[in-house]
Amino acid sequence: MKLFVKITPKQQRVLDFIREKVNKDNLPPTIREIAAACGFSSTGTVRDYLDALAKKGYLKRGNNKSRAIELLQGNPQKLRLIGAIPAGTPNEAHEDPSDYLDLKQLFSRESARGEVFALKVKGDSMVNAGIMDGDIAVIRKQPSGQSGEIVAALLEDNEVTLKRLKHLKQGAYFLEAANENYPPIEKEFTVIGVLISIIRKY
């Protein structure tokens, strides 16, 4: 799943500069601007980095245009809807990057800080937290969360679920549903992001 593909520190530097340029000027940088900002002596090197980021699903490149770079993840104007996330029994999240949500008027710059993505909620395990089946969960990608926060968690075998992160006194964490019909999840998991908003269509 491209959502969870790691990038190198240098690739992250290029991506961060592109994101900063888009956020500041609402316009992607040119190849030469990226080279200058990131300390590359060759524009060919920049193109190699852009190609790598495109293959990993972070951006899209156009041909024969100096600013033909479109962010696909972490773009505050266009949020990629990558698939569905169970809020019931955990299940594998299948990526489907065919849809986008317009974020321009939805979030403050602070709430959308960093890389964000969207998942469609499936199930009723979080109903008592006001999260319903069919809602769109907007997640800020990060590797940890605070006790009490609602997180997207990656379980064994690429299973993903939306639950509340809870901390035990012994230092361990578990995942708690907001529905008494679902037991807590105490097996190993990895936090992949924290919920920042819910979008509901009527």
For each residue, the residues with C-beta under 8 A, 3 or more apart:
1: 4 5 93 94 95 158
2: 5 56 57 95 97
3: 57 73 82 95 117 192
4: 1 154 192
5: 1 2 56 57
6:
7: 11 12 15 52 53 56 58
8: 11 12
9: 12 13
10: 13 14 38 49
11: 7 8 14 15 49 52 53 56
12: 7 8 9 15 16
13: 9 10 16 17 38
14: 10 11 17 18 34 38 46 49 50 53
15: 7 11 12 18 19 53 58 59 74
16: 12 13 19 20
17: 13 14 20 21 29 34 37 38
18: 14 15 21 22 28 29 34 59 69 71
19: 15 16 22 23 71 74 75
20: 16 17 23 24
21: 17 18 24 25 27 28 29 33
22: 18 19 25 26 27 28 71 75 77
23: 19 20 26 76 109
24: 20 21
25: 21 22
26: 22 23 77
27: 21 22 67
28: 18 21 22 67 68 69 70 71
29: 17 18 21 33 34 37 67 69
30: 33 34 66 67
31: 34 35 43 46 47 50 66
32: 35 36 43
33: 21 29 30 36 37
34: 14 17 18 29 30 31 37 38 40 46 49 50
35: 31 32 38 39 40 41 42 43 45 46
36: 32 33 39
37: 17 29 33 34
38: 10 13 14 17 34 35 46
39: 35 36
40: 34 35 43 45 46
41: 35 45
42: 35 45 46
43: 31 32 35 40 46 47
44: 47 48
45: 35 40 41 42 48 49
46: 14 31 34 35 38 40 42 43 49 50
47: 31 43 44 50 51
48: 44 45 51 52
49: 10 11 14 34 45 46 52 53
50: 14 31 34 46 47 53 54 59 61 69
51: 47 48 54 55 61
52: 7 11 48 49 55 56
53: 7 11 14 15 49 50 56 58 59
54: 50 51 57 58 59 60 61
55: 51 52
56: 2 5 7 11 52 53
57: 2 3 5 54 72 73 97
58: 7 15 53 54 71 72 73 74
59: 15 18 50 53 54 69 70 71 72 73
60: 54 69 70 72
61: 50 51 54 68 69 70
62: 65 68 69 70
63: 68
64: 68
65: 62 68
66: 30 31
67: 27 28 29 30
68: 28 61 62 63 64 65
69: 18 28 29 50 59 60 61 62
70: 28 59 60 61 62 75 78
71: 18 19 22 28 58 59 74 75 78
72: 57 58 59 60 75 78 80 97
73: 3 57 58 59 80 115 116 117 141
74: 15 19 58 71 114 115 116 141
75: 19 22 70 71 72 78 79 103
76: 23 79 103 104 107 109 112 116
77: 22 26 102 103 104
78: 70 71 72 75 100 101 102 103
79: 75 76 100 101 102 103 116 117 118 138
80: 72 73 97 99 100 117 118
81: 96 97 99 100 101 118 119 120 136
82: 3 93 95 96 97 117 118 119
83: 93 94 95 96 119 120
84: 93 94 119 120 121 122
85: 93 119 120 121 122 137 152 160 161 162
86: 89 90 91 93 121 122 123 125 160 161 162
87: 121 122 123 124 125 126 131 133 137 161 162 163
88: 122 123 124 125 182
89: 86 123 125 182
90: 86 155 159 160 161 185
91: 86 122 159 160 161
92: 157 158 159 160
93: 1 82 83 84 85 86 119 158 159 160
94: 1 83 84
95: 1 2 3 82 83
96: 81 82 83 99
97: 2 57 72 80 81 82
98:
99: 80 81 96
100: 78 79 80 81
101: 78 79 81 106 118 136 199
102: 77 78 79 105 106
103: 75 76 77 78 79 106 107 112 116
104: 76 77
105: 102
106: 101 102 103 197 199
107: 76 103 111 112 138 196 197
108: 111 112
109: 23 76 112 113
110: 113
111: 107 108 140 196 197
112: 76 103 107 108 109 116 140 196
113: 109 110 140
114: 74 140 141 142
115: 73 74 140 141
116: 73 74 76 79 103 112 138 139 140 141 196
117: 3 73 79 80 82 138 139 141 193
118: 79 80 81 82 101 136 137 138 139 199
119: 81 82 83 84 85 93 136 137 139 152 160 162
120: 81 83 84 85 134 135 136 137
121: 84 85 86 87 126 131 132 133 134 135 136 137 162 198
122: 84 85 86 87 88 91 133 134
123: 86 87 88 89 126 133
124: 87 88 127 132 133 179
125: 86 87 88 89 161 162 163 177 178 179 181 182
126: 87 121 123 129 130 131 150 162 163 164 177 178 179
127: 124 130 131 132 178 179
128: 178 179
129: 126 150 164 178
130: 126 127 198
131: 87 121 126 127 135 137 150 162 178 198
132: 121 124 127 135 200
133: 87 121 122 123 124
134: 120 121 122 200 201
135: 120 121 131 132 198 199 200
136: 81 101 118 119 120 121 198 199 200 201
137: 85 87 118 119 120 121 131 152 162 195 198
138: 79 107 116 117 118 195 196 197 198 199
139: 116 117 118 119 152 192 193 194 195 196
140: 111 112 113 114 115 116 193 194 196
141: 73 74 114 115 116 117 192 193
142: 114 145 191 193 194
143: 190 191 192
144: 191
145: 142 149 151 165 191 194
146: 149 165
147: 165 166 167 173
148: 164 165 166
149: 145 146 164 165 194 195
150: 126 129 131 162 163 164 165 194 195
151: 145 162 163 164 165 175 191 192 193 194 195
152: 85 119 137 139 160 161 162 191 192 193 194 195
153: 160 161 162 163 165 175 185 189 190 191 192
154: 4 158 159 160 189 190 191 192
155: 90 158 159 160 161 185 187 188 189
156: 159 187 188
157: 92
158: 1 92 93 154 155
159: 90 91 92 93 154 155 156
160: 85 86 90 91 92 93 119 152 153 154 155 192
161: 85 86 87 90 91 125 152 153 155 175 185
162: 85 86 87 119 121 125 126 131 137 150 151 152 153 195
163: 87 125 126 150 151 153 175 176 177 185
164: 126 129 148 149 150 151 175 176 177 178
165: 145 146 147 148 149 150 151 153 173 175 176 191
166: 147 148 173 174 175 176 184
167: 147 171 172 173
168: 171 172 173 174
169:
170:
171: 167 168
172: 167 168
173: 147 165 166 167 168
174: 166 168 184 185 186
175: 151 153 161 163 164 165 166 184 185 186 189
176: 163 164 165 166 184 185
177: 125 126 163 164 180 181 182 183 184
178: 125 126 127 128 129 131 164
179: 124 125 126 127 128 182
180: 177
181: 125 177
182: 88 89 125 177 179
183: 177
184: 166 174 175 176 177
185: 90 153 155 161 163 174 175 176 189
186: 174 175
187: 155 156
188: 155 156
189: 153 154 155 175 185
190: 143 153 154
191: 142 143 144 145 151 152 153 154 165 194
192: 3 4 139 141 143 151 152 153 154 160
193: 117 139 140 141 142 151 152
194: 139 140 142 145 149 150 151 152 191
195: 137 138 139 149 150 151 152 162 198
196: 107 111 112 116 138 139 140
197: 106 107 111 138
198: 121 130 131 135 136 137 138 195
199: 101 106 118 135 136 138
200: 132 134 135 136
201: 134 136
202:
